[in-house]
Amino acid sequence: MKDKIQKLREQFQDELGTVNASSSLEELRRNFLSKKGYVSGLMKELGKVPPEQKKTTGQLINTFKQEVIAKFEEKEKELIRLEEERAINQAESYDESLPTENPCGSYHPITLIQRELEDIFESMGFNVEDYSEIVDDYHCFEALNIPKYHPARDMQDTYYLSTPNQLLKSHTSAAQNAIMKKYAKALKEEGRPIRAVFPGRCFRNEAIDACHENTFFQMEGIMIDKDISISNLIYFMKTMLSEIFERDVKVRLRPGFFPFVEPGFELDIQCLICGGDGCPSCKNSGWLELCPCGMIHPNVLKYAGINTEEEPDKYTGFAFGLGLTRLAMMKYGVKDIRVFNEGDLNALSQFVSK
């Protein structure tokens, strides 16, 4: 038996040395370690060995088996390494930093709608601006003709920080004063109209339901020049809606009160989820408030240094606050606003950019 084991050991070494592929290695494994392989054959012959030799012979067989298993593991690692090297050498180029074959992610629907709107307004000559999410009371309220203790503040109950006079902005209108001051010189000295949109995240202490969230996105827009009227406002709103929805959309303009515009309007869009029949997303009214807008209040223009006491009516302008979150609901048929903040990958992965 000892001689037979030695011959099998030599045979194994010779055959293992000729293996250069995983398939060949698997075939050799079956020949030696399967139920009908050489090692199993040795175990069967162990029953014919005299009793006094069984222990020693069994140890020899077991040692041989462990040697075979160890050699197989070493050879397998070697073949994997060689196959990887061959793949690298045969490839035209190799970059270990390239991404894997895992599925790609997708943009958030709010990001998609924001970028689409930015392209639309840039094509109409508007600049895209950015503004902080943390603002002071002056820019969020007072510069917008909302003094302290004004009742309008109750509609925008927001979150105040421990730092004095700092809060999370409750609307993108908080950027109006800063944007106007930024372009005031170009307007007055060069005669260039102020055209700007500034998207951003807003915060309010809201009761959350299907159409209200405490964290949402808006896009503010302003245009200021001589002789700007409501007709200009309606033109730009209709152009924007026709571009974003790529179809005719029913809208209505109704009076609305906002301290920073005079006159003020609510631009509503017929609910695209229920077609105007009424659903939880539109509070069963068939209409969804989409774009508060109006002519910029003279006080707001004065606070920004656009008009002066001597020439209080030299420049006029319009402003609008477009709800990006609600617009995304209409655009993609999302029935519950909370979907956008839940981080559900199954829901968000359905959105793809153009």
C-alpha positions, 0 to 999 in steps of 0.5 A: 500500500505504501508503494501505491501511495507513493506512485499516486503521489508522483502521478499527481505531481506530474499531472498537476504540473501540466495543468494550465486552466481551471477546467483542467484542474477541476478534471484532475480534482475529480480523478483524485478526490471524487467518490470514484477517485484514487483517494476513495479507492485507497480507502476501500482497499484499507479494508483488505489491509491486515489489522495491525497495519490499518492504523499506519496505512490509514494515516498514510492515506489521510496524509496523502489526501491532505497533501492533494487538497493543499496542492489543489488550493495553491494551484487554484490561486496560481491559475486565478492570478495567471488568468487575471494577468492574461486578461490585463495583457490582452486588453487594449487598456486597463484602468483599475479606477473604472466603475464596476458593473453595478447599476448606475444611480439616478438624479433626484426628481427635484434635481431633474426639474431644477436643471430643466427649468434653469435651461429654460430660463437661461434661454430667456436671458435669466441668470441662475444664482445661488443663495444660502439656506441660513439667512437673517431676519432682515433678508427673510422678512424685513427687506421683503416688506414684512416688518416684525409682528406682521401677521404674514409671518404666521404663514411662514413659521420657520426654524430659528437657530441658537445663533441670534437673528439666524434662521432657515429661510422659509422661501427663496424670496429671502435672496431678493434683496441681495440679488437686486443689490448685486445687479443694481449698478448694471441696471442703472449705469448700463441699462441692463435689465435684472433677470435672475432665478435662484433655486433653493431649499426652504424650511417651514414648520408645516403640518405634513400631509400629501401636499405639504412638507417641512422641507421643500424646494422653490425657484424664485425669479425676478425681472426689473427694468423700466416699464415692466408690467403684468403682461411680461409676467404672464408671458414668461410664466406661460412660456415656462409652463409650456416648455416644462410640461411639453403640452397645453396646461390649464392655468388660472390667475387669481388675486393673492396677498404677499407683502412683497408684491403689489398687486399679488397673484396666485397662479394655479395649475389644473391638477395633472394627477387627477385631471381636475376631478379632485384628489388628496394631492390637490386637496380635492379642489382640482387645482394646485397652487404652483406659482405665487407671483406679482409686481414687486412692491415699491418698498422692496425696490427701495430697500434694495436701492433700485428706486429712490425717494426722488424717483420712486417709480423709475423701475418696476419689476415682477417676481414669482416663487415657483414650487419645484417640489409641487412642479415635480409632482405634476411633471412625474405624477407623484401623488404624495410629496413625502416621497421626495424626502423618504430616500426610497431607492425603489421610488427614486431609481425610476427617474432618469435624466434626458 
